[in-house]
C-alpha cells in the first residue's frame, strides 16, 4: 500500500509538523486568504437545498471565519450578512437540529456586526438583523458568549439613530434587554445595560423610565460600583440616568425616588471620576430644568456639593496630591467644568 503512494503523499505523511496545531496567527492568515478568494460566497452557494449536516457545517465555517475581525467588513460586502438574514427568516418551524443551526446563524450575524460601522450597512441589513439578534439574547439554549456578542451588536446598531432604536423596541427589545441585565454573567449584564443606554431618546424607553420603581433600579445599578465586576455596569447606568434626565418627565420621576439623596451622594462620593461626571450631568439637568427640579437639587445639597467641589479643585493644586494618570486627569477636568456649569446655572 505504501508503494502505491506518490512521492508527494509520502512527503505529507512523513512531515513531522503535520500533526501540530496551527497558531492563531496562521489561522487568521488562512481566513484572510480564503476571504480574498471568495470562499465565503462559495459556502453560501452550498446552502441552497442543503441537507441539515451540510448547512450546519457551512454555518460553522462562516462562524469561525467571522471570528477574524479584519475580514468582517469584506464578508458583509460579499453578501454574507444578507444571506444569513434570508436563511434565518426561511426557518419557520425548525426541527431540533435546525434550531441549533438557526442559533448559529444568529451568532454569526452577531459576530459580523460587533465591530462593523453600522453606517456602512444598508437599511435592509441593519433593520433585518435586529429581530434575530434579540431572539438570540432571549433564546434559552444560547450560551453567554452568544448573548454577549448579540448584545454588543444591538448596542452598535442602536447607535445608528431613531429607526434602529424604534425597531429594537418594536421587537420586544426592552423586556429582552431588561431580562439580560439580571444575568449572572457580568459581561452579559454590562452589555445589556449599555445597549439600554443607547435607547435613550426612544419614546417608549422614556415612558419606562418615568416609573419610579424602574428609575430606582437604574440608580441602584449606578450605585453598585464597588465590586470591580459591576463597575462598568454601574458606569453605564449612571450614563443612562444622565442622558435620560434631559427629559423633564424623567427628571421629575428621579426626585420622587425615596432614597434619591442617598443614591446621588453615593455616586458623588464614589471616587470614580467617570461616575462623578455622569452624576454631575444629572444635577446640571435638574438645575437647568428649573422650578421644583432645581429646588430638589438645592434642598438635597447637590448644588452645595458642586460649589465645594469647584472651590476645592478649580485651581488644580489639590488634584496633584491624588497624582491621577493622564486619562483620569482629563475626566477630572471634565467634572470640574460640569460642576462650574451647575454653579452658574444655579446663580441665574
C-alpha positions in Angstrom: 0.0 0.0 0.0 2.9 2.3 0.8 4.4 1.6 -2.6 1.3 2.9 -4.3 1.7 6.3 -2.7 3.0 9.2 -4.8 6.2 11.0 -3.7 4.0 14.0 -2.7 1.8 11.8 -0.4 4.9 10.3 1.2 6.2 13.8 1.9 3.0 14.8 3.6 2.9 11.5 5.6 6.5 11.9 6.7 6.1 15.6 7.6 6.9 15.8 11.4 5.0 19.1 11.7 1.7 17.9 10.2 0.1 17.0 13.5 1.0 20.2 15.2 -1.9 22.6 15.7 -1.8 25.9 13.8 -1.2 29.1 15.8 -3.8 31.8 16.0 -1.8 33.9 13.6 -1.7 31.1 11.0 -5.4 30.6 11.3 -6.1 34.3 10.9 -3.8 34.4 7.8 -5.6 31.5 6.3 -9.0 33.1 6.9 -7.9 36.3 5.2 -6.7 34.4 2.2 -9.9 32.4 2.0 -12.0 35.6 2.2 -10.0 37.2 -0.6 -10.6 34.1 -2.7 -14.3 34.4 -2.2 -14.6 31.2 -0.3 -17.4 32.8 1.8 -19.6 33.2 -1.3 -18.9 29.7 -2.3 -20.0 28.5 1.1 -23.3 30.4 0.9 -24.0 28.8 -2.5 -23.8 25.4 -0.8 -26.7 26.3 1.4 -29.2 26.2 -1.4 -31.2 23.0 -0.8 -28.5 21.7 1.6 -29.1 18.9 4.0 -29.0 19.6 7.7 -25.4 18.3 8.1 -24.1 20.4 5.1 -25.9 23.5 6.3 -24.6 23.0 9.9 -21.0 22.7 8.6 -21.3 25.7 6.3 -22.6 27.9 9.1 -19.9 26.6 11.4 -17.3 27.5 8.9 -18.7 31.0 8.4 -18.8 31.4 12.2 -15.1 30.6 12.5 -14.2 32.9 9.7 -16.2 35.8 11.3 -14.0 35.4 14.4 -11.3 37.2 12.4 -12.2 40.9 12.9 -10.3 42.1 9.8 -12.5 40.2 7.3 -15.9 41.0 8.8 -16.4 44.1 6.6 -15.4 42.1 3.5 -17.7 39.2 4.4 -20.6 41.7 4.7 -19.7 43.2 1.3 -19.7 39.7 -0.2 -23.3 39.4 0.9 -22.9 37.0 3.8 -24.9 39.1 6.3 -27.8 39.4 3.8 -27.7 35.7 3.1 -27.7 34.9 6.8 -30.8 37.1 7.3 -32.5 35.3 4.5 -31.6 31.9 5.8 -32.8 32.7 9.3 -36.1 34.1 8.0 -36.8 31.0 6.0 -36.8 28.7 9.0 -40.5 29.0 10.1 -40.9 25.7 12.1 -37.4 24.4 12.6 -36.6 20.9 13.8 -34.3 20.5 16.9 -31.3 20.2 14.6 -32.4 23.2 12.6 -32.9 25.2 15.8 -29.3 24.7 16.6 -28.4 25.8 13.1 -30.6 28.9 13.4 -28.9 29.8 16.7 -25.5 29.6 15.0 -26.8 31.7 12.1 -27.8 34.4 14.5 -24.5 34.1 16.3 -22.6 34.5 13.0 -24.7 37.7 12.4 -23.7 38.9 15.8 -20.0 38.4 15.2 -20.2 40.2 11.9 -21.9 43.2 13.5 -19.9 43.6 16.7 -17.2 45.8 15.2 -18.7 46.9 11.8 -19.5 50.5 11.4 -23.4 50.5 11.2 -23.5 53.5 8.9 -22.0 51.3 6.2 -24.9 48.8 6.3 -27.9 49.0 4.1 -31.3 49.6 5.7 -32.3 46.0 5.0 -29.2 44.7 6.7 -29.4 46.9 9.8 -33.1 46.5 10.3 -33.2 42.9 9.2 -30.6 41.8 11.8 -32.3 43.2 14.8 -35.1 40.7 15.3 -32.7 37.6 15.0 -30.3 39.2 17.5 -33.0 39.9 20.0 -34.2 36.3 19.7 -30.7 35.1 20.3 -30.5 37.1 23.5 -33.8 35.6 24.6 -33.1 32.0 23.5 -32.9 29.6 26.4 -30.3 27.4 24.8 -28.0 30.3 23.8 -24.6 30.5 25.6 -23.4 33.6 27.5 -20.9 34.3 24.7 -23.7 34.2 22.1 -25.8 36.5 24.2 -22.9 38.8 24.9 -22.0 39.2 21.2 -25.6 39.7 20.2 -25.9 42.5 22.8 -22.8 44.2 21.6 -24.2 44.1 18.0 -27.5 45.5 19.2 -25.7 48.3 21.0 -23.8 49.0 17.8 -27.0 49.1 15.8 -28.9 51.2 18.3 -26.2 53.9 17.9 -27.3 54.5 14.3 -30.4 56.6 15.2 -34.1 56.6 15.9 -35.0 54.0 13.2 -32.9 51.2 14.7 -33.9 52.2 18.3 -37.6 52.0 17.4 -37.1 48.7 15.7 -35.4 47.2 18.8 -38.2 48.4 20.9 -40.9 47.1 18.5 -39.3 43.6 18.5 -39.8 43.5 22.3 -36.3 44.6 22.9 -36.9 46.4 26.2 -38.2 43.3 28.0 -35.4 41.2 26.5 -32.7 43.6 27.5 -34.1 44.1 31.0 -34.0 40.3 31.4 -30.4 40.2 30.2 -29.5 43.0 32.7 -30.0 40.5 35.5 -27.8 37.8 34.1 -25.3 36.0 36.4 -22.6 36.8 33.8 -21.2 40.3 34.4 -20.3 40.7 30.7 -23.8 40.0 29.6 -25.2 42.2 32.3 -22.8 45.1 31.3 -23.6 44.7 27.6 -27.4 44.7 28.2 -27.1 47.8 30.3 -25.0 49.6 27.7 -27.5 48.6 25.0 -30.3 50.1 27.0 -28.3 53.3 27.4 -28.2 53.6 23.6 -32.0 53.5 23.5 -32.3 56.9 25.4 -34.3 59.2 23.3 -36.8 56.5 22.3 -40.3 57.4 23.5 -41.2 54.0 25.0 -38.0 53.8 26.9 -38.5 57.3 28.2 -42.0 56.3 29.4 -40.5 53.2 31.0 -38.1 55.4 33.0 -40.9 57.6 34.2 -41.9 54.8 36.5 -40.4 55.4 40.0 -39.5 51.7 40.6 -37.9 51.4 37.2 -35.7 54.5 37.7 -34.9 53.5 41.3 -33.5 50.3 39.8 -31.2 52.3 37.5 -30.0 54.4 40.4 -29.3 51.2 42.4 -27.2 49.9 39.5 -25.3 53.2 39.2 -24.5 52.9 43.0 -23.3 49.4 42.8 -19.7 50.3 41.7 -17.5 48.9 44.5 -17.3 45.4 43.0 -14.9 45.5 40.1 -17.1 43.1 38.1 -20.0 45.6 38.4 -18.1 48.8 37.8 -18.7 49.1 34.1 -22.3 48.3 34.5 -22.6 51.0 37.2 -20.9 53.5 34.9 -23.3 52.7 32.1 -26.3 53.0 34.4 -25.1 56.4 35.6 -24.6 57.5 32.0 -28.2 56.4 31.1 -29.6 58.4 34.0 -27.5 61.4 33.0 -28.8 61.3 29.4 -32.4 60.4 30.3 -32.9 63.2 32.8 -32.7 65.7 30.0 -36.4 64.8 29.6 -38.3 66.8 32.3 -40.7 63.9 32.9 -37.8 61.5 33.7 -36.2 64.2 35.9 -39.4 64.7 37.9 -39.5 60.9 38.4 -35.9 60.9 39.7 -36.6 63.3 42.5 -39.6 61.2 43.6 -37.3 58.2 44.4 -37.5 57.6 48.2 -33.7 57.3 48.5 -32.9 60.0 45.9 -30.4 61.9 48.0 -28.7 58.8 49.3 -28.2 57.4 45.8 -26.9 60.7 44.4 -24.5 61.1 47.4 -23.2 57.6 46.9 -22.4 58.3 43.3 -20.8 61.7 44.1 -18.6 60.1 46.7 -17.7 57.0 44.6 -14.1 58.2 44.0 -14.6 57.4 40.3 -14.3 60.5 38.1 -16.4 58.7 35.4 -19.3 58.1 37.7 -18.9 61.5 39.3 -19.0 63.2 35.9 -22.2 61.4 34.9 -23.8 62.3 38.2 -22.9 65.9 37.8 -24.5 66.0 34.4 -27.7 64.7 36.0 -27.5 67.5 38.6 -27.0 70.0 35.8 -30.1 68.7 34.0 -32.1 69.2 37.2 -30.8 72.8 37.7 -31.3 73.8 34.1 -34.9 72.5 34.0 -35.6 74.8 37.0 -38.6 75.0 39.3 -39.2 72.0 41.6 -36.3 70.2 40.0 -33.8 72.9 40.8 -35.3 73.2 44.2 -34.8 69.5 44.8 -31.1 69.8 43.8 -30.7 72.7 46.2 -32.6 71.2 49.2 -30.7 67.9 48.9 -27.3 69.6 49.0 -26.3 68.7 45.4 -25.7 72.3 44.4 -23.7 72.9 47.6 -21.6 69.9 46.7 -20.8 71.4 43.3 -19.8 74.7 44.9 -17.5 73.0 47.3 -16.1 70.8 44.5 -15.3 73.8 42.4 -13.8 75.7 45.4 -11.6 72.8 46.3 -10.3 71.7 42.9 -10.7 74.6 40.4 -7.1 75.7 40.5 -5.7 72.2 40.1 -3.5 72.2 43.2 -5.3 69.6 45.3 -5.7 67.2 42.4 -1.9 66.9 42.2 -1.9 65.3 45.6 -4.0 62.5 44.2 -1.5 62.0 41.4 -4.0 60.7 38.8 -3.0 59.2 35.5 -3.2 61.4 32.4 -6.5 59.9 31.1 -8.0 60.3 34.6 -6.9 63.9 34.7 -8.8 64.6 31.5 -12.0 63.2 33.0 -11.4 65.1 36.2 -11.1 68.4 34.3 -14.5 67.5 32.7 -16.1 67.1 36.1 -14.8 70.5 37.2 -16.3 72.1 34.1 -19.7 70.5 34.6 -19.7 71.5 38.3 -18.9 75.1 37.2 -21.9 74.9 34.8 -24.1 73.8 37.7 -23.0 76.7 39.9 -23.5 79.2 37.1 -27.0 77.8 36.3 -27.9 77.8 40.0 -26.9 81.5 40.3 -29.1 82.7 37.5 
